[in-house]
Amino acid sequence: MNLMQQADSYLTFTLDAALFAVNVTRVLEILEIKPIVKVPMSPSFMRGVINLRGNILPVIDARIKFGMTDTPFTIDSCIIVMGIGAGKDPLLVGVLVDSVREVIELREADIQPSTGIGAFCNSELIVGMGNTGDNFAMILEPDKVFAADELMLLAAAS
């Protein structure tokens, strides 16, 4: 039996009062809020696009995507740049969040399966619930939450 358990690193962020996490391997960088250009006829969760070093980056408002109310940006609001989709060239997408908290280490034993909440929400979007000590972080599956095929259509339109 292996006495050491492998821990993975997760970036935690907030939306409203909820704490979420994504594996750091999916995160490329964190940006301050930049001017966002709205794309006509795009879904409500698609805030628009930004110029990221000469490249177009679609920006998804995670609050709207998750059915939360839209709120004005604060000093803590930021954009998490993530790679979505499998392969060597993932689609880059900016995810607008209320605030970024910290990077935490979670062992497999610290993560509870999301099957218990499946009756109330789409459990495919949430990999599990990570125990952060005094709180739980909902660990997201970025490929399912920000579906690559949906974003490919948006990127092609912009």
Secondary structure by P-SEA (a helix, b strand, c coil): cccbbbbbbbbbbbcccbbbbcccccccccccccccccccccccccccccccccbbbbbbccccccccccccccccbbbbbbbcccccccbbbbbbccbbbbbbbbcccccccccccccccccccccbbbbccccccccccccccccaaaaaaaaaac
